[in-house]
């Protein structure tokens, strides 16, 4: 008689230098089910998934596949055993074309030569079957985060032939319509007997699709049970080990005069048209809109990452010219981008180096770094944001997604900006870490920093913002006070070109 589990873990332990990432983890996953793994950042979820997919080997313990012990030497080895993984942090080569990316490692050909015509034909067919209207010759760096996420999902689903698929935060950059499409694909895979391991921090998603839920905390297994046996409150309490009574710790802060004002900003390349808005001292200002509405393009222009054709930007009533990031930083603007790995961090550098990256002048004199001051201030800011790491000399690439985001925020705060732009600041971050970031936002507002927050999570905007603008097709369609911020009102304005 075979095992009752498709995949089973028996006392899995994984130790890194100074960190016990997994501590005697034991539970099983049934075949043909959607099994959700939950826990705070640093709980060990991604480490466990990387052991399953062959990225890491466990320090001790056993992993059983169909009742037989297995240990994979590489992701290719895991794939040969029918296991594929969609990573939270996007794995791609910016200068590859879509077709080359989709067929990477599976290129058709003979005698060591690749048949590029067939590569193109297969990629085009894959895109058509997934209802994705892309030219296969498009370079990856031209795509948005959500585009790349969809392609990564398509690549695993269409090319791997796996019977176990791991999805690590697959919807973190997707719109509601894209999420619905993914869930339909997941349901179809389940009907075909494929086992799905799904990591997510979005409570509404979990209860829509989960058959079973496993909760992990601090590298240990806490509980595994059918999804019907959990409530949202019980899940949160198990994940964080404490009760969080108010998810959005918003406080009333005295709001001052206008700090940043934008007048008639237009960028034809980014499809932004005649945008005017302002943010006041100590205000948390939200920008709401669907994917493609122009939210990210707007803040990229403000931060000097993209150029614009016309428009005026004022800081404290004085016009500033922003032609690049250095101009924005000099004007007192800092930004945490939605794609922290591409724009926010240098992954091969350590935490301390990443934190000081935008503040080198502050820590240098006559070309020499003031190392004592650098160490002191980076230790203070990292403790304030509760960055989980054995020390600040470990590489940023070794951190969980939530801790990487905290390092980006450390870097921003060290610059002591007047205006801080947060583009999807809690993407891929668990409930406990979100709460810490929300509290930090309130603390920053109280200290006089003006915050512009883009978020695709409407409850987050409603819970944290003093005021919000809505965007649609590169234009601002509405301005809402805190009292007017409701999901229905935001969606009404974010789905209509008519200003109200």
Order of alpha helices (4+ residues) and beta strands (2+ residues): beta-beta-beta-alpha-beta-beta-alpha-beta-alpha-beta-beta-alpha-alpha-beta-alpha-beta-alpha-beta-beta-alpha-beta-beta-beta-alpha-beta-beta-alpha-beta-alpha-beta-beta-alpha-alpha-beta-alpha-beta-alpha-beta-beta-alpha
